[in-house]
Structure formats: C-alpha cells, structure tokens
Amino acid sequence: MTLKSKRFTQAPLPFMGQKRRFLNQVKTVLSNCPDNAIYVDLFGGSGLLSHTIKQHYPNANVVYNDYDNYRLRLDNVSNTNKLISDIRAIVAECPKDKRILEPQRSLIIKRVQQEEQTTGYVDYITLSSNVLFSMKYVQSCAELEKETLYNCIRMSDYNADNYLDGVIVESLDYKELFSKYQYQNNVVFLVDPPYLSTEVGTYKNYWKLKDYLDVLDVLNGTNYIYFTSNKSNIIELCEWMANKPALYNPFAGSTTSTVNNQVNYSASYTDIMLHKVNYEFK
C-alpha cells in the first residue's frame, strides 16, 4: 500500500519570502494547466512552490532551482532539532517572548559555538527565528553575539520528511536554467526573484535594479507565474515601457492576485502574483 506523502502548507524550515499565502491562487492557476507539463521554479528558494506543484500534479516534471542551497539546511534538520532542543532546556525558566538575560544568554552562545565546532554547520536562519526578534536574521555566531536574544523557541521539532520527493533539483544561475527549458513544449516558468527594495539579507547575492530588469526577459513569450511586491514598482515601470515605441509590457494580459502582509503594527507591504498561461501551450 502506497502512503501519500505529507502536503506542506509552508516551508519546513524558516525562509524569508516563501509563498505560503499564495498557494491557493497558484493551485487555481494550475487547475487550468496540463497535469503533465514541465514546471520550472527558476528561483526555488524554500522549494514550497515546487513541492506544492508536485503534490498537485504528481505526473508533472517539476524542476526546483536550489540556488541558495536550502537542501543543506534540510539535510541538517536533525542536528538543528537537537540544537534547538538544548536551547529550549536552557531557557526553560525564562519568560516566553521576553529578552533572554544572563546566564542563559551566554550558555546559548556557548552551545552554538560547540555545535559549529563539532558538526561544522549551524543553520543560523532557523536558529535566528528561535532566538531573535521577528524578521531578524544572522549568518554567523559573531553576528549572533551582537544581538539581543529573545525566548521565542519553537516547542516542537522541525520535520522535512519527503519534502522534495519526486522533484528534480538543480543549482544553477536562473539564466542557465531558463536556457535549458526555453524552447521545450508545455513549460511553465515560476519566477519569484528577490524583491527589489525589500530586505534580501538571507539571499546569496545582492541584487541591483539591472538584475530585476533582466528577469523580465524570461517572461516574454513564455507561460509564467511571476511574483513581485508593491515596493518594487516593476509593474509601473513596465507600464511606462509599454508607452515607448520600441518597448513592450510583459505583464499585458496577465491576471493579478495580491496578499497583504503586516510586518509589525506600523509597517506592511503587499505581495503580488501575476500569471499569464496559454492553456493550449506551444
């Protein structure tokens, strides 16, 4: 008897920018696409979109571009669980969601240093979500030592079992991956680049305006699901481009969905998903 694998509604490990709030909209778009198409997730991130598509259409070829090496974090989830468990014990008597004071603070730093020395790896992004104020991330123990720690420890283990089952994993520059599938039939590109004018501290590379504009090349004449935010002004730029004689608007004829995100009591932003799929394909 074949057991169905778990359907994840959010990434198994913390990841800035995962599209969990757009999953229903993505599934709606998928319902009008072939179940045996090729879906290429050019900016795979946490892999949540790739996982969702593979669960929705098991017969589809789903290509997940793990350029940020999220798999390394998944491969180390058992060590991460042990580290978080030990920190949970250290702060057992500390108030929840409050600052972690001495001596517990020093004990946590010492335990993190020990983890790095013994295993050679610490998932600082996951660790950050457990001991730092919301939306703050560090990438090293040296950075962690400079921060104020908070007791926001997760009370259960992380589980990433079978998360990427059946998904084709690549680790390429998105332009290389696009060129591999650009001229194949029945291809839908998922395009979720790091947002312009939005915090990208946990991504591997720094993105400039030119990089965001280069991404638009993959939308011309292709089937796509594209994500951006109202902070980027990319849509406004493309509308401006459409009024220029030699330019085109790649979003013309696409459908827009939005999700509002509250960062804190005084700050929010809007995520935007656009899609344009020729259901007859090439």
HELIX and SHEET records of a PDB file:
HELIX    1   1 ARG A   20  PHE A   22  5                                   3    
HELIX    2   2 LEU A   23  LEU A   30  1                                   8    
HELIX    3   3 LEU A   48  HIS A   56  1                                   9    
HELIX    4   4 TYR A   70  ASP A   75  1                                   6    
HELIX    5   5 VAL A   77  ILE A   90  1                                  14    
HELIX    6   6 GLN A  104  THR A  119  1                                  16    
HELIX    7   7 TYR A  124  VAL A  131  1                                   8    
HELIX    8   8 CYS A  141  GLU A  145  1                                   5    
HELIX    9   9 TYR A  174  TYR A  181  1                                   8    
HELIX   10  10 LEU A  209  VAL A  215  1                                   7    
HELIX   11  11 LEU A  216  LEU A  219  5                                   4    
HELIX   12  12 ILE A  234  ALA A  242  1                                   9    
SHEET    1   A 7 ILE A 168  GLU A 170  0                                        
SHEET    2   A 7 ASN A  61  ASN A  65  1                                        
SHEET    3   A 7 ILE A  38  ASP A  41  1                                        
SHEET    4   A 7 VAL A 187  VAL A 191  1                                        
SHEET    5   A 7 ASN A 223  SER A 229  1                                        
SHEET    6   A 7 ALA A 267  LYS A 276 -1                                        
SHEET    7   A 7 THR A 255  ASN A 264 -1                                        
END                                                                             
